[in-house]
Every structure is written in C-alpha cells, then in structure tokens.
Amino acid sequence: MDLGIKNKVALLTGASSGLGFASAEVLLQEGAKVAICSRNAAKVEAAVQRLKERASNPEQVFGMVADYNDAAQATAFVKATQEKFGSIDILVCSSGGPAPGTATQFEAAQYQQAMQNNCLSFIDLTLSLVPAMRGKKWGRIVYITSSAAVQPVPSLVLSNVARTSLHAFAKSLSVEIAHDSVTVNCVMPGKLNTDRIMDLVRISAGKRGATLQEEMSQDFSKIPAGRYGQPRELGTLVGFLCSDCASYITGSAIAVDGGAIAGLR
Ligand SMILES: NC(=O)c1ccc[n+]([C@@H]2O[C@H](COP(=O)([O-])OP(=O)(O)OC[C@H]3O[C@@H](n4cnc5c(N)ncnc54)[C@H](OP(=O)(O)O)[C@@H]3O)[C@@H](O)[C@H]2O)c1
C-alpha cells in the first residue's frame, strides 16, 4: 500500500530510541523526511546514523539535541527542521515515561512535572504547528501515550493523570480542526520491548524479589498475545495514522497492547 506521504515533513519528539524511533523508521521508509530529537547527544547521533543507513536517501534524516520540556529548545528544533526541510506536515510526540508510584506517593509538584512532561509540552508544540497545517489543508498529529489513559495502572499514577489529559486535548482539538483535513489521534502502547518497559520490569522484579525472567513471565500471562510487543508493531500503526490513507481517522485512541486492555471501550 502506498501511504501517500513521500516527501512530507515529519517532526518526532523523544525519538532517539524506543517507540519514537520505531515510528521515525516507518515514516522514513514510507518516503517522509524525518526530524528527530532527544536530550542525549550520543543517542541522537547513533539514531541518526541508524536511520541514515536504512534510508534510500540519507538527506531525508535530521536529528538534533533538544529537550521538549524546554520551550526554547523545542522552538529551536522546530525552526531547524523547517530550515532543513520546509514546513512541518506530521507531528509525532513520544516522551520519556514518568516515575512509577501510587496516588498517595507524590506531591502536587510531581504531578505538575508529569503534566509538563507527558501533556503540556505537547500541547504547546502542537499549537505552534497547527496553524500551518490548517493553512495547507493537510496535517497529521499522533501522540504516543499509554493504555493507562483508558485503564489506569495503580503503580503508574503520574502516567494515568497526564495521559488522560492529553487524550482530552487530542479529542477536543480533533473536532476543531477536522474540517481542515488535519487529524489528531492517540496510540496507546500496552507493553512493548523498549528501555522504558525493561526499566519498569526491573523495578517491579526488585520489589517482589523476583528474577527478570519471572517478572516477564508473570507479565506475559496477563497479555492475551503472551509476549511483549516489538516497537515496530507500534511504529507501523503510527505510520498508517500519519498517512494519506488514514484521512478519515481522527479523534481516535488506538491500543497496541496484544489484547491486554480489558473491556470494550
Ligand atoms: N514501551 C511501552 O510498552 C510503553 C507502554 C506504555 C506507555 N509507554 C510510553 O510511551 C512513551 C515512549 O516509550 P518508550 O518505551 O519508547 O520510552 P523510552 O524507551 O524510554 O524512550 C524515550 C525516548 O524519549 C527521549 N526523551 C525522554 N525525555 C525527553 C525529553 N524531555 N526531551 C526529548 N526527548 C526525550 C529519550 O531519549 P533521551 O534520554 O536522549 O532524551 C528516548 O529517545 C513513554 O511516555 C512511555 O511511558 C510506553
């Protein structure tokens, strides 16, 4: 299937590894120009290198060190991408995950920090890009969030709170700009094999005094697919949602969870 995004310009946050990187790979493979950022220079450099090696045209890859929580750095990333590739058609927001913990464990300041990291920074970034997308009558916005947005995880309260807010924003925005052919969707990972998920598994195994293998086996028993997903299994959905083919999908939240979310939604 031709996704119809050749030479579209995609800007991805938190994309030097994990789900953001997997999404960048798919978009690049489909012919888009991709700009990625993260905070760690070595990670950005390695990710750009890997993407260039796989690209039919390495010129379609751009990477920059930027912390999306720092407004000046986020703006500089947008500006550098526009200078390199032209105006931005596709925005994919991936993020660092918030600290694990339960509802009574954190103070308001930590909730605020999680809101900034997993919601408010992306609202800011989105609002800076939406006018140009509306002007062009074409745009795609995808937020990589969490299954916690629809099925709160008791040990991940900061995620539960921040993701639901971003989903509420995405839905509201989608209604407002659908008429201009700009779509807004959320993709909800369940458990996919990335650094983030392995960090959480390690923490959880440590608390229970279990081995990594025991902890993973317990996880697998709760996932109908019986395994963690691979980042690419989410990246392909992001690629599709960013495509011309997905022009009538907006305001949706789609899980990539191996069937783990209970209920019909
Ligand atoms: N993997 C899963 O199964 C799963 C499940 C549920 C929810 N999620 C959520 O999905 C999102 C992505 O998950 P992941 O597994 O891909 O995480 P990951 O493996 O930890 O990757 C996160 C990426 O974001 C970058 N990053 C973190 N903070 C940043 C910042 N302030 N500015 C710019 N870049 C930043 C990291 O690079 P630097 O360190 O260089 O900045 C890294 O490239 C997270 O919010 C996570 O909580 C994931």
The ligand as a Tripos MOL2 file, in Angstrom:
@<TRIPOS>MOLECULE
LIG
   48    52     1     0     0
SMALL
NO_CHARGES

@<TRIPOS>ATOM
      1 N1          7.2140    0.8420   25.8460 N.am      1 LIG1
      2 C1          5.9900    0.6030   26.2610 C.2       1 LIG1
      3 O1          5.4950   -0.5220   26.2090 O.2       1 LIG1
      4 C2          5.1310    1.7050   26.8160 C.ar      1 LIG1
      5 C3          3.9450    1.3680   27.4840 C.ar      1 LIG1
      6 C4          3.1170    2.3810   27.9490 C.ar      1 LIG1
      7 C5          3.4980    3.7020   27.7660 C.ar      1 LIG1
      8 N2          4.6710    3.9820   27.1310 N.ar      1 LIG1
      9 C6          5.0240    5.3930   26.9730 C.3       1 LIG1
     10 O2          5.3630    5.6830   25.6390 O.3       1 LIG1
     11 C7          6.3900    6.6960   25.6070 C.3       1 LIG1
     12 C8          7.5940    6.1630   24.8370 C.3       1 LIG1
     13 O3          8.0070    4.9810   25.4700 O.3       1 LIG1
     14 P1          9.3660    4.2150   25.1210 P.3       1 LIG1
     15 O4          9.1830    2.8640   25.6480 O.co2     1 LIG1
     16 O5          9.7420    4.4440   23.7170 O.co2     1 LIG1
     17 O6         10.3800    5.0310   26.0700 O.3       1 LIG1
     18 P2         11.9730    5.0200   26.0600 P.3       1 LIG1
     19 O7         12.4720    3.7340   25.5540 O.co2     1 LIG1
     20 O8         12.3440    5.4570   27.4340 O.co2     1 LIG1
     21 O9         12.3430    6.1790   25.0190 O.3       1 LIG1
     22 C9         12.0510    7.5140   25.3320 C.3       1 LIG1
     23 C10        12.7260    8.4390   24.3220 C.3       1 LIG1
     24 O10        12.3870    9.7740   24.6410 O.3       1 LIG1
     25 C11        13.5750   10.5750   24.7810 C.3       1 LIG1
     26 N3         13.2530   11.6070   25.7760 N.ar      1 LIG1
     27 C12        12.9040   11.4380   27.0760 C.ar      1 LIG1
     28 N4         12.6700   12.6180   27.6540 N.ar      1 LIG1
     29 C13        12.8630   13.5740   26.6990 C.ar      1 LIG1
     30 C14        12.7780   14.9990   26.6810 C.ar      1 LIG1
     31 N5         12.4340   15.6860   27.7770 N.pl3     1 LIG1
     32 N6         13.0430   15.6600   25.5250 N.ar      1 LIG1
     33 C15        13.3950   14.9690   24.4130 C.ar      1 LIG1
     34 N7         13.4860   13.6280   24.3630 N.ar      1 LIG1
     35 C16        13.2230   12.9380   25.4970 C.ar      1 LIG1
     36 C17        14.6480    9.5710   25.1910 C.3       1 LIG1
     37 O11        15.9750    9.9700   24.8260 O.3       1 LIG1
     38 P3         16.9050   10.9000   25.7800 P.3       1 LIG1
     39 O12        17.1080   10.1570   27.0430 O.co2     1 LIG1
     40 O13        18.1510   11.0700   24.9560 O.co2     1 LIG1
     41 O14        16.1900   12.1870   25.9670 O.co2     1 LIG1
     42 C18        14.2440    8.3770   24.3290 C.3       1 LIG1
     43 O15        14.6980    8.5510   23.0000 O.3       1 LIG1
     44 C19         6.7020    6.9970   27.0780 C.3       1 LIG1
     45 O16         5.9380    8.0950   27.5030 O.3       1 LIG1
     46 C20         6.2500    5.7530   27.7900 C.3       1 LIG1
     47 O17         5.9360    5.9540   29.1550 O.3       1 LIG1
     48 C21         5.4900    3.0280   26.6650 C.ar      1 LIG1
@<TRIPOS>BOND
     1     1     2 1
     2     2     3 2
     3     2     4 1
     4     4     5 ar
     5     4    48 ar
     6     5     6 ar
     7     6     7 ar
     8     7     8 ar
     9     8     9 1
    10     8    48 ar
    11     9    10 1
    12     9    46 1
    13    10    11 1
    14    11    12 1
    15    11    44 1
    16    12    13 1
    17    13    14 1
    18    14    15 2
    19    14    16 1
    20    14    17 1
    21    17    18 1
    22    18    19 2
    23    18    20 1
    24    18    21 1
    25    21    22 1
    26    22    23 1
    27    23    24 1
    28    23    42 1
    29    24    25 1
    30    25    26 1
    31    25    36 1
    32    26    27 ar
    33    26    35 ar
    34    27    28 ar
    35    28    29 ar
    36    29    30 ar
    37    29    35 ar
    38    30    31 1
    39    30    32 ar
    40    32    33 ar
    41    33    34 ar
    42    34    35 ar
    43    36    37 1
    44    36    42 1
    45    37    38 1
    46    38    39 2
    47    38    40 1
    48    38    41 1
    49    42    43 1
    50    44    45 1
    51    44    46 1
    52    46    47 1
@<TRIPOS>SUBSTRUCTURE
     1 LIG1         1 GROUP 0 **** ****
